[in-house]
Amino acid sequence: MNPEDLMYTKEHEWLQIEGDTATIGITAHAQEELGDVVYVELPSVGDHVETGEAFGTVESVKAVSELFAPVSGEVLRVNETLEDTPELVNGDPYGKGWMIAVRMTSKPDESDLLSADEYAEHVSEDGE
């Protein structure tokens, strides 16, 4: 995936929308801040996620961080590879490090999402 073509949240998740499905992961900035990812906890296929609510966690050598859903819907796919190789989040956050795919129950509120340029500005403004 090309990071320039994705949408972002202020909580450092990215999403790619194709039809009624959103694929979700964390940004390169987020994984850099976390450090080496050692464990990823994700929902199960069939679970329901709600916009703004936690859907899992990422544990690194530095901290444990919650993952927040940028959209509401049913979990269609989970990247089970992350169970055995969570370091993919560090090595390829926009590709092999994707986390879940959700069938959206409604379109996301575009005002809550950022373009790649807006996200880069958000990160630099926060001094994170």
C-alpha positions in Angstrom: 0.0 0.0 0.0 1.1 3.5 -0.7 1.0 5.6 2.5 0.1 8.6 0.4 -3.2 7.0 -0.6 -4.3 6.1 2.9 -6.5 8.0 5.4 -5.2 8.5 9.0 -6.5 9.1 12.5 -5.1 11.4 15.1 -4.5 8.2 17.2 -2.0 7.0 14.6 -4.0 4.3 12.8 -4.2 4.2 9.0 -7.1 2.9 6.9 -7.6 2.0 3.3 -11.1 2.0 2.1 -12.2 -0.3 -0.8 -16.0 -0.4 -1.3 -17.5 -1.2 2.1 -14.3 -2.7 3.5 -11.6 -0.8 5.5 -8.2 -2.4 6.1 -6.6 -0.9 9.3 -3.1 -0.8 10.8 -0.9 1.6 12.7 1.3 4.2 11.1 5.1 4.2 10.7 5.3 7.0 13.2 3.3 4.9 15.8 5.6 1.9 15.4 8.7 4.1 15.6 7.4 5.6 18.9 6.5 2.2 20.3 9.9 0.6 19.5 10.2 -3.1 18.9 6.7 -4.7 18.8 6.7 -8.0 20.7 2.9 -8.8 20.8 -0.3 -7.8 19.0 -3.7 -8.6 20.4 -6.5 -8.3 17.8 -10.2 -9.1 17.7 -11.6 -12.3 16.1 -13.3 -12.6 12.8 -17.0 -11.8 13.3 -16.4 -9.4 16.2 -17.9 -5.9 16.0 -15.8 -2.8 16.4 -17.1 0.7 17.1 -15.5 4.0 15.9 -13.3 5.5 18.5 -13.3 2.4 20.7 -10.4 0.1 21.4 -10.2 -3.1 19.3 -6.9 -4.4 20.4 -3.4 -3.7 21.8 0.1 -3.5 20.6 2.9 -4.3 23.1 6.4 -3.2 22.6 9.6 -3.3 24.6 8.6 0.3 25.8 4.8 0.2 26.4 1.4 -1.3 25.7 -0.8 0.9 23.5 -4.5 0.5 22.6 -5.6 0.4 19.0 -8.7 2.5 18.2 -11.2 1.7 15.5 -11.5 4.4 12.9 -14.7 2.9 11.6 -17.6 0.7 12.9 -18.4 -2.7 11.5 -17.8 -6.4 11.5 -14.3 -7.8 11.5 -13.9 -9.8 8.2 -10.2 -10.6 8.3 -7.5 -10.6 11.0 -3.7 -10.7 10.2 -3.0 -13.9 12.1 0.6 -13.8 10.9 1.2 -11.1 13.6 0.6 -13.7 16.3 4.0 -15.4 15.5 5.7 -12.4 13.9 4.6 -9.2 15.5 7.7 -7.5 14.3 6.1 -7.2 10.9 4.4 -4.1 12.4 7.8 -2.5 12.6 9.2 -3.8 9.3 6.2 -3.2 7.1 3.4 -1.2 8.9 1.6 -0.4 5.6 1.9 -3.8 4.0 2.5 -7.1 5.8 1.9 -5.4 9.2 -1.8 -4.6 8.5 -4.0 -5.6 11.4 -7.7 -6.1 10.6 -10.2 -5.6 7.7 -13.7 -4.4 8.7 -17.0 -4.4 6.7 -18.1 -0.9 7.6 -21.7 -0.5 8.8 -21.5 3.1 7.6 -19.1 5.4 5.9 -16.5 7.0 8.2 -16.9 10.6 9.2 -14.4 12.2 6.9 -13.9 15.1 9.3 -12.4 12.6 11.8 -9.9 11.4 9.2 -6.7 13.0 7.9 -5.0 12.8 4.5 -1.3 11.8 4.4 -0.3 15.5 4.3 -2.7 16.4 7.2 -1.3 13.5 9.2 2.3 14.5 8.7 1.3 18.0 9.8 -0.5 16.6 12.9 2.6 14.6 13.9 4.9 17.6 13.5 2.6 19.9 15.4 2.3 17.5 18.3 6.1 17.3 18.4 5.7 13.5 18.7 
